[in-house]
Each structure stands twice: as C-alpha cells, then as structure tokens.
Amino acid sequence: MIIAVAVVIVLKLFAGNTKIIEVIQSKGINWGVTIITIAILIPIATGQIGFKDLFDSFKSLSGWVGLSAGILVSILSRKGVGYMSQDPQITVSLVFGTILAVALFRGIAAGPVIASGIAYIAMQTITFFTTK
C-alpha cells in the first residue's frame, strides 16, 4: 500500500494530469491481474508444482474448496469490474475500505475488485428483495 501511494504521489507531482495517469487508471487492473497470474503460474513453469501435485490437490477437501473459491472469486471479480464501471462511486468506498483494512486490521490490499464483486452481489440481492 505504501509503494502504491508513493507511486501515485510521484506520478501526480511529476506527471501531473498527463495521459499516463489516465492509462494507468483505465488499464491498471488488467495489468495487475496479468502480473498476479504470471506469479501464480511461475511455480508450474519452474517445476516446483507439477501435474501430479495438481491432480493430488483434488484428493482432499481443501483442494475442492480451493477450486470452488477460485471459481467464485473469478466470477465475483468479473461482476465487480463491470460494477465499478457502472457505478464509479462504489470505487471510492472500496478503496477507502481497503485502506482501512490495511491500516487497522493488517489486511492485504488485494481486494477491491473482489470486494466490488461482493458489493455487486449484495446490491443485486437488496434490489431483488426491495423491488417486489
């Protein structure tokens, strides 16, 4: 979080309102997801995790829970990205919530996209029950 804040401050001080800030704002989430995906795939590419390990992971309950959680988070993230573009005001709340969680609860700032997916599901549920 400190590195992210420092980068934003440096960009604001030296880049001002240039195109680079707009590009980072519009493409940054995709770049971040790509970097995270690369980091996740590296152990497979280096042989630290082999196909046997992948298949063995499905022999345990935690493996199936992990698979289910991965699917759910991916779907929530897809919905969340759409929701953030649909309702930009939610982004401010999500970022502030993430900052609070990092500062007060020792959380990790990896959740705004997933949080927006959860917010999307919550808002859909609220809308479902209040529009009848």
Secondary structure in CASP SS format (residue, H / E / C, confidence):
PFRMAT SS
TARGET T0000
AUTHOR 0000-0000-0000
METHOD secondary structure of the structure
MODEL  1
M C 1.00
I H 1.00
I H 1.00
A H 1.00
V H 1.00
A H 1.00
V H 1.00
V H 1.00
I H 1.00
V H 1.00
L H 1.00
K H 1.00
L H 1.00
F H 1.00
A H 1.00
G C 1.00
N C 1.00
T C 1.00
K H 1.00
I H 1.00
I H 1.00
E H 1.00
V H 1.00
I H 1.00
Q H 1.00
S H 1.00
K H 1.00
G H 1.00
I H 1.00
N H 1.00
W H 1.00
G H 1.00
V H 1.00
T H 1.00
I H 1.00
I H 1.00
T H 1.00
I H 1.00
A H 1.00
I H 1.00
L H 1.00
I H 1.00
P H 1.00
I H 1.00
A H 1.00
T H 1.00
G C 1.00
Q C 1.00
I C 1.00
G C 1.00
F H 1.00
K H 1.00
D H 1.00
L H 1.00
F H 1.00
D H 1.00
S H 1.00
F H 1.00
K H 1.00
S C 1.00
L H 1.00
S H 1.00
G H 1.00
W H 1.00
V H 1.00
G H 1.00
L H 1.00
S H 1.00
A H 1.00
G H 1.00
I H 1.00
L H 1.00
V H 1.00
S H 1.00
I H 1.00
L H 1.00
S H 1.00
R H 1.00
K H 1.00
G H 1.00
V H 1.00
G H 1.00
Y H 1.00
M H 1.00
S H 1.00
Q H 1.00
D C 1.00
P C 1.00
Q H 1.00
I H 1.00
T H 1.00
V H 1.00
S H 1.00
L H 1.00
V H 1.00
F H 1.00
G H 1.00
T H 1.00
I H 1.00
L H 1.00
A H 1.00
V H 1.00
A H 1.00
L H 1.00
F H 1.00
R C 1.00
G C 1.00
I C 1.00
A C 1.00
A C 1.00
G C 1.00
P H 1.00
V H 1.00
I H 1.00
A H 1.00
S H 1.00
G H 1.00
I H 1.00
A H 1.00
Y H 1.00
I H 1.00
A H 1.00
M H 1.00
Q H 1.00
T H 1.00
I H 1.00
T H 1.00
F H 1.00
F H 1.00
T H 1.00
T C 1.00
K C 1.00
END
